[in-house]
Amino acid sequence: MIYKLMGGRRVRVVPMRGEDEGTYEFETYHFAPAPDAQRVTDSVEYLSGEDAEARIAALRIGDAIRFGAVYGGGPELASTGRPSRTSFRAGVVAASVATVAAMGVVVYPNPQAPDGPSLADVVTAPVVTPSPVAPKPYRPEPHTSREGEREALTQRVPHLVTQSTKPATPRPVAKPPADIRVSFYRDCSSSPQPCIDAGALTMYAGRILAGHNYMGYQWLSRVPVGRTVRVVSGPLAGTYKVYGHLTINRQGGQIPDFPGSPSLVLQSCEGDGTGFSLLHRA
């Protein structure tokens, strides 16, 4: 399945087979300008389980769940949480009302339509006669060559499944990859929210890389202290090391004051709030 995104990019979703069944490959690519028009791969991700389902659902919803960026007396914090479905539900209700109204026009009877023919108008009626040679129903021959006595059938009594006393294994918190290399991100400083909603790792405010937590970027705000992050290209190219974290109890609004004057900030939402990993150049 291929999904079209903003800026001419596309995402190709391919389910894996064999030992990797249940994992999906998300390939983001675009086509170079004419006359070459060659296909260029931007990034490739592998997601599974709820993360893959959430990413696919977000790609399907597309523009219906996008928020516009709000700017006021200073730079605004982009929202990386799950957007509202109010506008999408309103569209579904409007489409349902229109469909019901159209059906009412179609199924309403026409009072000027002529009546059907009566029994008196019928001159002759067809006669159904049986076939002269009707085939006999198939009856299988009983087996008579069984040796020995047949074992008596035992009735199985149904029973309820006993609930396991072993506690369920808690789902582990999403962990960042061991070797963190950022090979692609979009510079959307003028309007970051549409880029984030489209599923891209997005740069804004000169030093922040942000992504939706339900689109595979939930680890951005939880990179362990001391971990090295390498940005391969772009304005933020370089090697960084995590020195701390910050969490605020809101999504969107003014960008907070980051302690320690970080050179790079990784952002993703955590529940109803927003989390940040703070990095200095190594």
LODREN-877298 format. One record per residue (C-alpha): z, x, y. Coordinates in steps of 0.2 Angstrom, whole numbers, plus 5000, padded with zeros to 4 digits. Layout:
N
<node Z="Z" X="X" Y="Y"/>
...
! end
This chain:
282
<node Z="5000" X="5000" Y="5000"/>
<node Z="4996" X="5007" Y="5017"/>
<node Z="5005" X="5001" Y="5033"/>
<node Z="4998" X="5004" Y="5051"/>
<node Z="5010" X="5010" Y="5064"/>
<node Z="5009" X="5013" Y="5083"/>
<node Z="5000" X="5028" Y="5090"/>
<node Z="4986" X="5027" Y="5076"/>
<node Z="4998" X="5033" Y="5062"/>
<node Z="4998" X="5025" Y="5045"/>
<node Z="5011" X="5026" Y="5031"/>
<node Z="5004" X="5026" Y="5013"/>
<node Z="5017" X="5020" Y="5000"/>
<node Z="5015" X="5025" Y="4982"/>
<node Z="5027" X="5021" Y="4968"/>
<node Z="5030" X="5036" Y="4956"/>
<node Z="5028" X="5035" Y="4937"/>
<node Z="5036" X="5043" Y="4922"/>
<node Z="5053" X="5051" Y="4925"/>
<node Z="5053" X="5047" Y="4943"/>
<node Z="5050" X="5029" Y="4941"/>
<node Z="5059" X="5019" Y="4954"/>
<node Z="5055" X="5032" Y="4968"/>
<node Z="5042" X="5029" Y="4981"/>
<node Z="5032" X="5042" Y="4991"/>
<node Z="5030" X="5038" Y="5009"/>
<node Z="5015" X="5048" Y="5016"/>
<node Z="5013" X="5047" Y="5035"/>
<node Z="4996" X="5052" Y="5042"/>
<node Z="4983" X="5050" Y="5056"/>
<node Z="4965" X="5053" Y="5058"/>
<node Z="4959" X="5067" Y="5070"/>
<node Z="4948" X="5062" Y="5085"/>
<node Z="4929" X="5060" Y="5083"/>
<node Z="4918" X="5068" Y="5078"/>
<node Z="4928" X="5076" Y="5064"/>
<node Z="4939" X="5061" Y="5061"/>
<node Z="4948" X="5070" Y="5047"/>
<node Z="4964" X="5064" Y="5039"/>
<node Z="4979" X="5074" Y="5044"/>
<node Z="4996" X="5072" Y="5034"/>
<node Z="5011" X="5072" Y="5046"/>
<node Z="5025" X="5071" Y="5034"/>
<node Z="5030" X="5066" Y="5016"/>
<node Z="5046" X="5058" Y="5011"/>
<node Z="5053" X="5052" Y="4994"/>
<node Z="5065" X="5037" Y="4994"/>
<node Z="5072" X="5026" Y="4980"/>
<node Z="5084" X="5011" Y="4978"/>
<node Z="5090" X="5002" Y="4993"/>
<node Z="5083" X="5015" Y="5005"/>
<node Z="5066" X="5013" Y="4998"/>
<node Z="5067" X="4994" Y="4999"/>
<node Z="5074" X="4994" Y="5017"/>
<node Z="5060" X="5006" Y="5022"/>
<node Z="5046" X="4995" Y="5015"/>
<node Z="5054" X="4980" Y="5023"/>
<node Z="5055" X="4988" Y="5040"/>
<node Z="5036" X="4993" Y="5038"/>
<node Z="5032" X="4975" Y="5034"/>
<node Z="5041" X="4967" Y="5049"/>
<node Z="5033" X="4980" Y="5061"/>
<node Z="5031" X="4973" Y="5079"/>
<node Z="5041" X="4957" Y="5075"/>
<node Z="5058" X="4967" Y="5076"/>
<node Z="5054" X="4980" Y="5089"/>
<node Z="5065" X="4981" Y="5104"/>
<node Z="5060" X="4987" Y="5122"/>
<node Z="5068" X="5002" Y="5129"/>
<node Z="5080" X="4998" Y="5143"/>
<node Z="5081" X="5010" Y="5158"/>
<node Z="5093" X="5009" Y="5172"/>
<node Z="5103" X="5022" Y="5183"/>
<node Z="5100" X="5036" Y="5170"/>
<node Z="5093" X="5040" Y="5153"/>
<node Z="5097" X="5027" Y="5140"/>
<node Z="5103" X="5029" Y="5122"/>
<node Z="5090" X="5023" Y="5109"/>
<node Z="5096" X="5011" Y="5096"/>
<node Z="5095" X="5017" Y="5078"/>
<node Z="5103" X="5002" Y="5070"/>
<node Z="5095" X="4987" Y="5061"/>
<node Z="5086" X="4976" Y="5074"/>
<node Z="5089" X="4957" Y="5075"/>
<node Z="5078" X="4945" Y="5065"/>
<node Z="5080" X="4931" Y="5078"/>
<node Z="5062" X="4932" Y="5084"/>
<node Z="5055" X="4933" Y="5067"/>
<node Z="5064" X="4918" Y="5061"/>
<node Z="5059" X="4908" Y="5076"/>
<node Z="5041" X="4912" Y="5072"/>
<node Z="5043" X="4906" Y="5054"/>
<node Z="5051" X="4889" Y="5060"/>
<node Z="5036" X="4887" Y="5072"/>
<node Z="5023" X="4890" Y="5059"/>
<node Z="5032" X="4878" Y="5047"/>
<node Z="5032" X="4864" Y="5060"/>
<node Z="5014" X="4866" Y="5063"/>
<node Z="5010" X="4866" Y="5045"/>
<node Z="5020" X="4850" Y="5042"/>
<node Z="5011" X="4842" Y="5057"/>
<node Z="4994" X="4846" Y="5050"/>
<node Z="4998" X="4839" Y="5033"/>
<node Z="5003" X="4823" Y="5041"/>
<node Z="4986" X="4821" Y="5048"/>
<node Z="4977" X="4825" Y="5032"/>
<node Z="4987" X="4814" Y="5020"/>
<node Z="4988" X="4799" Y="5031"/>
<node Z="4978" X="4785" Y="5024"/>
<node Z="4962" X="4779" Y="5032"/>
<node Z="4963" X="4760" Y="5035"/>
<node Z="4943" X="4759" Y="5037"/>
<node Z="4940" X="4766" Y="5020"/>
<node Z="4931" X="4754" Y="5008"/>
<node Z="4940" X="4748" Y="4993"/>
<node Z="4936" X="4754" Y="4976"/>
<node Z="4926" X="4744" Y="4963"/>
<node Z="4935" X="4730" Y="4955"/>
<node Z="4935" X="4726" Y="4936"/>
<node Z="4922" X="4712" Y="4939"/>
<node Z="4909" X="4725" Y="4945"/>
<node Z="4910" X="4734" Y="4929"/>
<node Z="4896" X="4729" Y="4917"/>
<node Z="4900" X="4739" Y="4902"/>
<node Z="4914" X="4750" Y="4897"/>
<node Z="4912" X="4766" Y="4886"/>
<node Z="4917" X="4764" Y="4868"/>
<node Z="4926" X="4779" Y="4859"/>
<node Z="4922" X="4780" Y="4841"/>
<node Z="4931" X="4792" Y="4829"/>
<node Z="4922" X="4807" Y="4822"/>
<node Z="4914" X="4804" Y="4805"/>
<node Z="4922" X="4820" Y="4797"/>
<node Z="4939" X="4823" Y="4805"/>
<node Z="4946" X="4841" Y="4800"/>
<node Z="4962" X="4841" Y="4790"/>
<node Z="4977" X="4848" Y="4799"/>
<node Z="4982" X="4866" Y="4793"/>
<node Z="4997" X="4867" Y="4782"/>
<node Z="5002" X="4884" Y="4776"/>
<node Z="5005" X="4887" Y="4757"/>
<node Z="5023" X="4891" Y="4753"/>
<node Z="5027" X="4908" Y="4746"/>
<node Z="5032" X="4907" Y="4728"/>
<node Z="5032" X="4926" Y="4723"/>
<node Z="5049" X="4930" Y="4730"/>
<node Z="5060" X="4939" Y="4717"/>
<node Z="5078" X="4937" Y="4716"/>
<node Z="5090" X="4925" Y="4725"/>
<node Z="5087" X="4922" Y="4743"/>
<node Z="5102" X="4927" Y="4754"/>
<node Z="5112" X="4913" Y="4762"/>
<node Z="5109" X="4912" Y="4781"/>
<node Z="5125" X="4916" Y="4791"/>
<node Z="5128" X="4906" Y="4807"/>
<node Z="5132" X="4917" Y="4823"/>
<node Z="5146" X="4911" Y="4834"/>
<node Z="5142" X="4914" Y="4852"/>
<node Z="5155" X="4923" Y="4862"/>
<node Z="5159" X="4928" Y="4880"/>
<node Z="5155" X="4945" Y="4886"/>
<node Z="5172" X="4955" Y="4889"/>
<node Z="5173" X="4962" Y="4907"/>
<node Z="5174" X="4981" Y="4907"/>
<node Z="5191" X="4988" Y="4912"/>
<node Z="5183" X="5004" Y="4918"/>
<node Z="5182" X="5003" Y="4937"/>
<node Z="5164" X="5003" Y="4945"/>
<node Z="5158" X="5020" Y="4951"/>
<node Z="5158" X="5020" Y="4970"/>
<node Z="5141" X="5023" Y="4978"/>
<node Z="5141" X="5040" Y="4986"/>
<node Z="5138" X="5042" Y="5004"/>
<node Z="5121" X="5048" Y="5009"/>
<node Z="5121" X="5067" Y="5010"/>
<node Z="5109" X="5078" Y="5020"/>
<node Z="5097" X="5089" Y="5011"/>
<node Z="5103" X="5107" Y="5007"/>
<node Z="5089" X="5115" Y="5016"/>
<node Z="5086" X="5106" Y="5032"/>
<node Z="5068" X="5109" Y="5039"/>
<node Z="5061" X="5097" Y="5052"/>
<node Z="5042" X="5099" Y="5051"/>
<node Z="5037" X="5084" Y="5061"/>
<node Z="5044" X="5073" Y="5074"/>
<node Z="5036" X="5063" Y="5089"/>
<node Z="5040" X="5067" Y="5107"/>
<node Z="5043" X="5049" Y="5114"/>
<node Z="5053" X="5054" Y="5130"/>
<node Z="5045" X="5040" Y="5140"/>
<node Z="5048" X="5026" Y="5128"/>
<node Z="5058" X="5031" Y="5112"/>
<node Z="5063" X="5014" Y="5105"/>
<node Z="5045" X="5009" Y="5099"/>
<node Z="5043" X="5026" Y="5090"/>
<node Z="5060" X="5024" Y="5081"/>
<node Z="5057" X="5006" Y="5076"/>
<node Z="5040" X="5012" Y="5069"/>
<node Z="5050" X="5024" Y="5057"/>
<node Z="5046" X="5040" Y="5065"/>
<node Z="5059" X="5054" Y="5068"/>
<node Z="5059" X="5054" Y="5087"/>
<node Z="5063" X="5066" Y="5101"/>
<node Z="5069" X="5060" Y="5118"/>
<node Z="5080" X="5065" Y="5132"/>
<node Z="5075" X="5083" Y="5130"/>
<node Z="5086" X="5087" Y="5115"/>
<node Z="5090" X="5072" Y="5104"/>
<node Z="5081" X="5069" Y="5087"/>
<node Z="5084" X="5051" Y="5082"/>
<node Z="5080" X="5040" Y="5067"/>
<node Z="5085" X="5023" Y="5060"/>
<node Z="5098" X="5024" Y="5046"/>
<node Z="5089" X="5011" Y="5035"/>
<node Z="5073" X="5021" Y="5036"/>
<node Z="5079" X="5037" Y="5027"/>
<node Z="5088" X="5045" Y="5042"/>
<node Z="5106" X="5040" Y="5039"/>
<node Z="5110" X="5059" Y="5035"/>
<node Z="5106" X="5064" Y="5053"/>
<node Z="5124" X="5060" Y="5060"/>
<node Z="5133" X="5068" Y="5044"/>
<node Z="5126" X="5086" Y="5043"/>
<node Z="5141" X="5097" Y="5038"/>
<node Z="5148" X="5109" Y="5051"/>
<node Z="5141" X="5126" Y="5048"/>
<node Z="5124" X="5120" Y="5041"/>
<node Z="5108" X="5128" Y="5047"/>
<node Z="5094" X="5117" Y="5053"/>
<node Z="5077" X="5124" Y="5056"/>
<node Z="5064" X="5115" Y="5068"/>
<node Z="5047" X="5121" Y="5063"/>
<node Z="5037" X="5116" Y="5078"/>
<node Z="5036" X="5107" Y="5095"/>
<node Z="5047" X="5108" Y="5110"/>
<node Z="5063" X="5110" Y="5100"/>
<node Z="5056" X="5124" Y="5088"/>
<node Z="5070" X="5136" Y="5083"/>
<node Z="5085" X="5138" Y="5071"/>
<node Z="5101" X="5129" Y="5075"/>
<node Z="5119" X="5128" Y="5067"/>
<node Z="5130" X="5112" Y="5067"/>
<node Z="5147" X="5115" Y="5076"/>
<node Z="5154" X="5097" Y="5078"/>
<node Z="5151" X="5078" Y="5077"/>
<node Z="5153" X="5063" Y="5089"/>
<node Z="5154" X="5044" Y="5085"/>
<node Z="5154" X="5030" Y="5098"/>
<node Z="5157" X="5012" Y="5094"/>
<node Z="5141" X="5005" Y="5101"/>
<node Z="5122" X="5005" Y="5099"/>
<node Z="5111" X="5009" Y="5114"/>
<node Z="5117" X="5010" Y="5132"/>
<node Z="5121" X="5026" Y="5142"/>
<node Z="5119" X="5043" Y="5133"/>
<node Z="5137" X="5049" Y="5131"/>
<node Z="5143" X="5066" Y="5137"/>
<node Z="5142" X="5078" Y="5122"/>
<node Z="5156" X="5091" Y="5120"/>
<node Z="5151" X="5109" Y="5119"/>
<node Z="5134" X="5107" Y="5128"/>
<node Z="5124" X="5106" Y="5112"/>
<node Z="5106" X="5113" Y="5111"/>
<node Z="5101" X="5100" Y="5099"/>
<node Z="5108" X="5083" Y="5094"/>
<node Z="5104" X="5073" Y="5078"/>
<node Z="5107" X="5054" Y="5080"/>
<node Z="5108" X="5039" Y="5068"/>
<node Z="5118" X="5023" Y="5068"/>
<node Z="5134" X="5021" Y="5057"/>
<node Z="5138" X="5003" Y="5055"/>
<node Z="5140" X="4995" Y="5072"/>
<node Z="5141" X="5012" Y="5081"/>
<node Z="5131" X="5027" Y="5083"/>
<node Z="5135" X="5045" Y="5076"/>
<node Z="5129" X="5062" Y="5081"/>
<node Z="5128" X="5079" Y="5074"/>
<node Z="5130" X="5093" Y="5087"/>
<node Z="5121" X="5109" Y="5086"/>
<node Z="5119" X="5126" Y="5095"/>
<node Z="5105" X="5138" Y="5093"/>
<node Z="5109" X="5151" Y="5080"/>
! end
